[in-house]
Amino acid sequence: MSAATNLKAPRHPQGYTIIEMMVAITISLIILAALVALFAGNSRERAQIALTNQQTENGRYALQIIGDDLRDAGYFATFNPGTVVSPNAQLIVLAALPDPCATDVLTLNNAVAIAVQGYDDGANAPACLPADLRAGTDILVVRRASTCAVGTAGCDLQVPGDFYLQTSGCTTEMSAGNYYVLDSNTAAFNLHRKDCVTAGFLYQYRTHIYFVANNDKLNDGIPTLKRWELGLAGQPGTIVPLVEGIEDLQIEYGLDTAIPTAGTPAVYTADPGSYNGCTAATNPTCVGYWRNTVAAKIYVLARNLTTTQGYTDTKSYTLGQTAAGAANTVGPFSDGYKRHVYESAARLNNLAYRNSP
């Protein structure tokens, strides 16, 4: 074999050209940009879904808290305020609505007659509420005893200085006008059950004032549903934040105006105190409308806790009716928060039962 045939052919260069590399990089960057945009879009969607879910939960939770309390409004164990006019000279026909901030025994006893009380659009708000009240929102007062008797399984123990309600089942005590005791002094609880021997059950007494504040915490800008709760005797009540993102609260009260009463609402109004032309000159009559409240419609306006990029809220929202009967409309807010109105109805079981024929 000749030497020429042993020579190998030269090898061609291996790899990519610069042009090929640039094309590949460009295509990769385009694919990467598309993936980044996809992931960013999915992340935004997930964030919006989370905000919407949170808003829905907050709105429904606010309705549940208020609705449950209203359904128990006027619960005083075995004592029925509608059956007697003035037991122990305590339950009287009031000429004015009681102070919901009161922590003295006399005022609390007088207030037993008014299980539900409200302040339309926050007018003349109770003095115990903070200055951070959100303008134009309703204030709701609910009075009742706990449904859990002290000492029974799963119930709280008695706290010294707290207010408790004790009712009588003893006919001898009731015939003498001793139907109930509402006090913070342990020595005052001397009523008995049906056998007239066994001490009557004690139930923690509660006054709750629901309102909307501009902030959850100081200057954080998050509107929040809060509640003032009756505390120990001689001490100011406690304010408890309940639900963030609640921007407005409106209540319509269902009044039983039938004669005789029927236990069902004949009309709804945003302010029983001004219903049917009520004025200060007929205050006892106006207070009487509060006593005949047997149902309520609850409206809350909930908003997201953060703004949505590129969104402007140009909507108007209707939360029931005003005391004058017009649509109670708020907005547009012209900001980046998404909002929704949640509404529910509650039957005030104890009050409706007492009004039933």
Secondary structure, DSSP 8 states (H G I E B T S, - for coil): --HHHH--------S--HHHHHHHHHHHHHHHHHHHHHHHHHHHHHHHHHHHHHHHHHHHHHHHHHHHHHHTTT--TT--GGG-S-GGGTS---SS---TT--SHHHHHHHTT-SEEEEGGGTT--TTS-TTB-TT--EEEEEEEEEEETTSTT-----TT--EEEE---HHHHHTT--EEEES-GGG---B-TTSSSB--EEEEEEEEEEEES-SSTT----EEEEEE--STTS--EEEEEEETEEEEEEEEEE---SS--SS-SEEES-GGGGGG--GGGHHHHHHHHHTEEEEEEEEEEE-SS--TT------EEEEE-TTSSEEEE----SS--EEEEEEEEE-HHHHHHH--
